[in-house]
C-alpha cells in the first residue's frame, strides 16, 4: 500500500508543463499541494476501508469496490461510477496533453506533440480492447515506477551538485531506491 501511495501521488506533475502560463514557484507549489492532498485522501480512504470491510466480505473483481459501496448506501455506487468516469476523463486529457509536451521536449522538437497524441491514443485503444482492468493497472504501475525512479535519480544528481543540498540528494536517492523496489518486488492486485 505504501508503494501504491508513492505511485498515486506522483501523478500530479501536469503543472510542470504550464511554464508559459505560470512561474516556477506557482507550478512547484501546485504540485506539492496536490501531492499532499491526495496523500491525505488516500490514507484516510485506506484506513476507513480497512476498518469497514473484512477481506472475506467481498470477491475481488473489476467492480468489487462498487459492489461494496452499495452496502454503505444504494446511491453511492452511482456516485462512485460518475466520479470515476469524470476523474479518468480528466486524467486522460491531462496525461495526453502532458505526454505530447514531454515527447516534444525530450526529442528536442523532432517528434511533434500531435504525433505523440496519436500514438498514445492508439496504444490506449489497443490496451482497452485487449486487456482486462487489472492487467491495464499492472502495466501502468510497471511503467510509472521506472519512470519516477529515473526522475528521482536525475533530481538526486542535480541536488548533489548544488551546495548544501546533499540532504535533498539523499532523499531523492531513497525515492529512486523505493521506485526500483516497486519495479522489482511489486505484486499485482490479484497476486
NUGU-67706 format. One record per residue (C-alpha): x, y, z. Coordinates in steps of 0.25 Angstrom, whole numbers, plus 2048, in hexadecimal, padded with zeros to 3 digits. Each point is the difference from the previous one (the first is absolute). Layout:
// NUGU-67706
<r><c1>X</c1><c2>Y</c2><c3>Z</c3></r>
...
END
This chain:
// NUGU-67706
<r><c1>800</c1><c2>800</c2><c3>800</c3></r>
<r><c1>80C</c1><c2>809</c2><c3>803</c3></r>
<r><c1>805</c1><c2>7FE</c2><c3>7F2</c3></r>
<r><c1>7F2</c1><c2>802</c2><c3>7FA</c3></r>
<r><c1>800</c1><c2>80E</c2><c3>808</c3></r>
<r><c1>80D</c1><c2>804</c2><c3>7F9</c3></r>
<r><c1>7FB</c1><c2>7FD</c2><c3>7F2</c3></r>
<r><c1>7F3</c1><c2>806</c2><c3>803</c3></r>
<r><c1>805</c1><c2>80E</c2><c3>805</c3></r>
<r><c1>80B</c1><c2>801</c2><c3>7F5</c3></r>
<r><c1>7F5</c1><c2>801</c2><c3>7F5</c3></r>
<r><c1>7FE</c1><c2>80F</c2><c3>803</c3></r>
<r><c1>80B</c1><c2>806</c2><c3>7F7</c3></r>
<r><c1>7F8</c1><c2>806</c2><c3>7F5</c3></r>
<r><c1>802</c1><c2>80E</c2><c3>805</c3></r>
<r><c1>80F</c1><c2>7FE</c2><c3>7FD</c3></r>
<r><c1>7FC</c1><c2>802</c2><c3>7F1</c3></r>
<r><c1>7F9</c1><c2>80D</c2><c3>803</c3></r>
<r><c1>80C</c1><c2>808</c2><c3>7FF</c3></r>
<r><c1>7FB</c1><c2>80A</c2><c3>7F6</c3></r>
<r><c1>7F4</c1><c2>804</c2><c3>809</c3></r>
<r><c1>806</c1><c2>7FE</c2><c3>80E</c3></r>
<r><c1>80D</c1><c2>803</c2><c3>807</c3></r>
<r><c1>809</c1><c2>7F5</c2><c3>806</c3></r>
<r><c1>7FC</c1><c2>803</c2><c3>80F</c3></r>
<r><c1>7F1</c1><c2>7FF</c2><c3>7FC</c3></r>
<r><c1>802</c1><c2>7F3</c2><c3>7F9</c3></r>
<r><c1>808</c1><c2>7FA</c2><c3>80B</c3></r>
<r><c1>7F6</c1><c2>804</c2><c3>80B</c3></r>
<r><c1>7F4</c1><c2>7FB</c2><c3>7F8</c3></r>
<r><c1>807</c1><c2>7F2</c2><c3>7FE</c3></r>
<r><c1>804</c1><c2>800</c2><c3>80F</c3></r>
<r><c1>7F2</c1><c2>803</c2><c3>805</c3></r>
<r><c1>7FA</c1><c2>7F6</c2><c3>7F6</c3></r>
<r><c1>809</c1><c2>7F5</c2><c3>805</c3></r>
<r><c1>7FD</c1><c2>803</c2><c3>80F</c3></r>
<r><c1>7F1</c1><c2>801</c2><c3>7FE</c3></r>
<r><c1>800</c1><c2>7F3</c2><c3>7F8</c3></r>
<r><c1>809</c1><c2>7F9</c2><c3>80B</c3></r>
<r><c1>7F6</c1><c2>804</c2><c3>80B</c3></r>
<r><c1>7F4</c1><c2>7FC</c2><c3>7F8</c3></r>
<r><c1>807</c1><c2>7F2</c2><c3>7FC</c3></r>
<r><c1>804</c1><c2>7FD</c2><c3>80F</c3></r>
<r><c1>7F2</c1><c2>804</c2><c3>805</c3></r>
<r><c1>7F9</c1><c2>7F8</c2><c3>7F6</c3></r>
<r><c1>809</c1><c2>7F3</c2><c3>802</c3></r>
<r><c1>7FF</c1><c2>802</c2><c3>80F</c3></r>
<r><c1>7F0</c1><c2>801</c2><c3>800</c3></r>
<r><c1>800</c1><c2>7F5</c2><c3>7F6</c3></r>
<r><c1>808</c1><c2>7F7</c2><c3>808</c3></r>
<r><c1>7F7</c1><c2>803</c2><c3>80C</c3></r>
<r><c1>7F3</c1><c2>7FE</c2><c3>7F9</c3></r>
<r><c1>802</c1><c2>7F3</c2><c3>7F8</c3></r>
<r><c1>806</c1><c2>7F2</c2><c3>802</c3></r>
<r><c1>807</c1><c2>7FA</c2><c3>7F5</c3></r>
<r><c1>7F7</c1><c2>7F4</c2><c3>800</c3></r>
<r><c1>7F4</c1><c2>809</c2><c3>7FE</c3></r>
<r><c1>802</c1><c2>802</c2><c3>7F1</c3></r>
<r><c1>805</c1><c2>7F9</c2><c3>7F4</c3></r>
<r><c1>80C</c1><c2>807</c2><c3>7F8</c3></r>
<r><c1>7FB</c1><c2>805</c2><c3>7F3</c3></r>
<r><c1>800</c1><c2>80C</c2><c3>7F7</c3></r>
<r><c1>7F3</c1><c2>805</c2><c3>806</c3></r>
<r><c1>803</c1><c2>7FC</c2><c3>80F</c3></r>
<r><c1>802</c1><c2>80E</c2><c3>805</c3></r>
<r><c1>7F2</c1><c2>804</c2><c3>7FA</c3></r>
<r><c1>7F9</c1><c2>7F4</c2><c3>806</c3></r>
<r><c1>806</c1><c2>802</c2><c3>80D</c3></r>
<r><c1>7FC</c1><c2>80F</c2><c3>800</c3></r>
<r><c1>7F1</c1><c2>7FB</c2><c3>7FE</c3></r>
<r><c1>801</c1><c2>7FB</c2><c3>80E</c3></r>
<r><c1>802</c1><c2>80E</c2><c3>805</c3></r>
<r><c1>7F5</c1><c2>806</c2><c3>7F9</c3></r>
<r><c1>7F8</c1><c2>7FD</c2><c3>7F3</c3></r>
<r><c1>804</c1><c2>80D</c2><c3>7F9</c3></r>
<r><c1>80F</c1><c2>7FF</c2><c3>803</c3></r>
<r><c1>803</c1><c2>7F7</c2><c3>7F4</c3></r>
<r><c1>7FA</c1><c2>809</c2><c3>7F6</c3></r>
<r><c1>807</c1><c2>80C</c2><c3>806</c3></r>
<r><c1>80D</c1><c2>7F8</c2><c3>800</c3></r>
<r><c1>7FF</c1><c2>7FC</c2><c3>7F2</c3></r>
<r><c1>7FD</c1><c2>80E</c2><c3>7FC</c3></r>
<r><c1>80C</c1><c2>805</c2><c3>808</c3></r>
<r><c1>809</c1><c2>7F6</c2><c3>7FA</c3></r>
<r><c1>7FC</c1><c2>803</c2><c3>7F2</c3></r>
<r><c1>802</c1><c2>80F</c2><c3>802</c3></r>
<r><c1>80D</c1><c2>7FE</c2><c3>806</c3></r>
<r><c1>805</c1><c2>7F6</c2><c3>7F6</c3></r>
<r><c1>7FB</c1><c2>809</c2><c3>7F5</c3></r>
<r><c1>808</c1><c2>80C</c2><c3>806</c3></r>
<r><c1>80C</c1><c2>7F8</c2><c3>802</c3></r>
<r><c1>800</c1><c2>7FA</c2><c3>7F2</c3></r>
<r><c1>7FF</c1><c2>80F</c2><c3>7FB</c3></r>
<r><c1>80B</c1><c2>805</c2><c3>809</c3></r>
<r><c1>809</c1><c2>7F4</c2><c3>7FE</c3></r>
<r><c1>7FF</c1><c2>800</c2><c3>7F1</c3></r>
<r><c1>803</c1><c2>80F</c2><c3>800</c3></r>
<r><c1>80C</c1><c2>7FE</c2><c3>809</c3></r>
<r><c1>805</c1><c2>7F5</c2><c3>7F7</c3></r>
<r><c1>800</c1><c2>808</c2><c3>7F4</c3></r>
<r><c1>808</c1><c2>80B</c2><c3>807</c3></r>
<r><c1>809</c1><c2>7F6</c2><c3>806</c3></r>
<r><c1>803</c1><c2>7F9</c2><c3>7F3</c3></r>
<r><c1>803</c1><c2>80D</c2><c3>7F9</c3></r>
<r><c1>809</c1><c2>804</c2><c3>80B</c3></r>
<r><c1>808</c1><c2>7F3</c2><c3>801</c3></r>
<r><c1>801</c1><c2>7FF</c2><c3>7F1</c3></r>
<r><c1>804</c1><c2>80F</c2><c3>7FE</c3></r>
<r><c1>7F4</c1><c2>802</c2><c3>7F7</c3></r>
<r><c1>803</c1><c2>7F5</c2><c3>7F6</c3></r>
<r><c1>7F3</c1><c2>7F9</c2><c3>804</c3></r>
<r><c1>7F5</c1><c2>80A</c2><c3>800</c3></r>
<r><c1>7F5</c1><c2>7FF</c2><c3>80B</c3></r>
<r><c1>7F5</c1><c2>7FC</c2><c3>7F7</c3></r>
<r><c1>807</c1><c2>7F4</c2><c3>7FB</c3></r>
<r><c1>803</c1><c2>7FC</c2><c3>80F</c3></r>
<r><c1>7F1</c1><c2>802</c2><c3>803</c3></r>
<r><c1>7FC</c1><c2>7F7</c2><c3>7F4</c3></r>
<r><c1>80A</c1><c2>7F5</c2><c3>805</c3></r>
<r><c1>7FB</c1><c2>801</c2><c3>80F</c3></r>
<r><c1>7F1</c1><c2>7FF</c2><c3>7FB</c3></r>
<r><c1>803</c1><c2>7F4</c2><c3>7F8</c3></r>
<r><c1>808</c1><c2>7F9</c2><c3>80B</c3></r>
<r><c1>7F4</c1><c2>803</c2><c3>809</c3></r>
<r><c1>7F6</c1><c2>7FB</c2><c3>7F7</c3></r>
<r><c1>808</c1><c2>7F3</c2><c3>7FE</c3></r>
<r><c1>801</c1><c2>7FE</c2><c3>80F</c3></r>
<r><c1>7F2</c1><c2>802</c2><c3>802</c3></r>
<r><c1>7FB</c1><c2>7F6</c2><c3>7F6</c3></r>
<r><c1>80B</c1><c2>7F5</c2><c3>803</c3></r>
<r><c1>802</c1><c2>800</c2><c3>80F</c3></r>
<r><c1>7F7</c1><c2>800</c2><c3>80D</c3></r>
<r><c1>800</c1><c2>80B</c2><c3>80A</c3></r>
<r><c1>80A</c1><c2>7F9</c2><c3>80A</c3></r>
<r><c1>80A</c1><c2>7FE</c2><c3>7F4</c3></r>
<r><c1>7FF</c1><c2>80F</c2><c3>7FC</c3></r>
<r><c1>802</c1><c2>804</c2><c3>80E</c3></r>
<r><c1>80C</c1><c2>7F7</c2><c3>801</c3></r>
<r><c1>806</c1><c2>805</c2><c3>7F3</c3></r>
<r><c1>7FE</c1><c2>80E</c2><c3>804</c3></r>
<r><c1>807</c1><c2>7FE</c2><c3>80E</c3></r>
<r><c1>80B</c1><c2>7F9</c2><c3>7FA</c3></r>
<r><c1>802</c1><c2>80B</c2><c3>7F6</c3></r>
<r><c1>7FF</c1><c2>80B</c2><c3>80B</c3></r>
<r><c1>809</c1><c2>7FA</c2><c3>80A</c3></r>
<r><c1>80D</c1><c2>800</c2><c3>7F7</c3></r>
<r><c1>7FC</c1><c2>80E</c2><c3>7FA</c3></r>
<r><c1>7FF</c1><c2>806</c2><c3>80E</c3></r>
<r><c1>80D</c1><c2>7F9</c2><c3>805</c3></r>
<r><c1>808</c1><c2>806</c2><c3>7F4</c3></r>
<r><c1>7FA</c1><c2>80E</c2><c3>804</c3></r>
<r><c1>804</c1><c2>7FE</c2><c3>80E</c3></r>
<r><c1>80E</c1><c2>7FC</c2><c3>7FB</c3></r>
<r><c1>801</c1><c2>80D</c2><c3>7F8</c3></r>
<r><c1>7FB</c1><c2>808</c2><c3>80B</c3></r>
<r><c1>80A</c1><c2>7F9</c2><c3>80A</c3></r>
<r><c1>80C</c1><c2>803</c2><c3>7F6</c3></r>
<r><c1>7FC</c1><c2>80F</c2><c3>7FE</c3></r>
<r><c1>7FE</c1><c2>802</c2><c3>80F</c3></r>
<r><c1>80D</c1><c2>7F9</c2><c3>803</c3></r>
<r><c1>807</c1><c2>80A</c2><c3>7F7</c3></r>
<r><c1>7FA</c1><c2>80C</c2><c3>808</c3></r>
<r><c1>807</c1><c2>806</c2><c3>80C</c3></r>
<r><c1>7F9</c1><c2>7FC</c2><c3>80D</c3></r>
<r><c1>7F6</c1><c2>7F7</c2><c3>7F9</c3></r>
<r><c1>806</c1><c2>7F2</c2><c3>803</c3></r>
<r><c1>7F4</c1><c2>7FD</c2><c3>80A</c3></r>
<r><c1>7F7</c1><c2>802</c2><c3>7F4</c3></r>
<r><c1>809</c1><c2>7F7</c2><c3>7F7</c3></r>
<r><c1>7FF</c1><c2>7F6</c2><c3>80B</c3></r>
<r><c1>7F0</c1><c2>801</c2><c3>801</c3></r>
<r><c1>7FF</c1><c2>7FF</c2><c3>7F1</c3></r>
<r><c1>809</c1><c2>7F4</c2><c3>800</c3></r>
<r><c1>7F7</c1><c2>7F9</c2><c3>80A</c3></r>
<r><c1>7F4</c1><c2>803</c2><c3>7F7</c3></r>
<r><c1>808</c1><c2>7FA</c2><c3>7F4</c3></r>
<r><c1>803</c1><c2>7F4</c2><c3>808</c3></r>
<r><c1>7F2</c1><c2>7FE</c2><c3>804</c3></r>
<r><c1>7FB</c1><c2>801</c2><c3>7F2</c3></r>
<r><c1>80A</c1><c2>7F6</c2><c3>7FC</c3></r>
<r><c1>7FB</c1><c2>7F7</c2><c3>80B</c3></r>
<r><c1>7F2</c1><c2>802</c2><c3>7FA</c3></r>
<r><c1>805</c1><c2>7FC</c2><c3>7F3</c3></r>
<r><c1>807</c1><c2>7F3</c2><c3>805</c3></r>
<r><c1>7F6</c1><c2>7FC</c2><c3>80B</c3></r>
<r><c1>7F2</c1><c2>806</c2><c3>7FD</c3></r>
<r><c1>7F5</c1><c2>7F6</c2><c3>7FF</c3></r>
<r><c1>7F3</c1><c2>802</c2><c3>7F8</c3></r>
<r><c1>7F3</c1><c2>801</c2><c3>808</c3></r>
<r><c1>7FC</c1><c2>7F2</c2><c3>7FC</c3></r>
<r><c1>80E</c1><c2>7FB</c2><c3>806</c3></r>
END
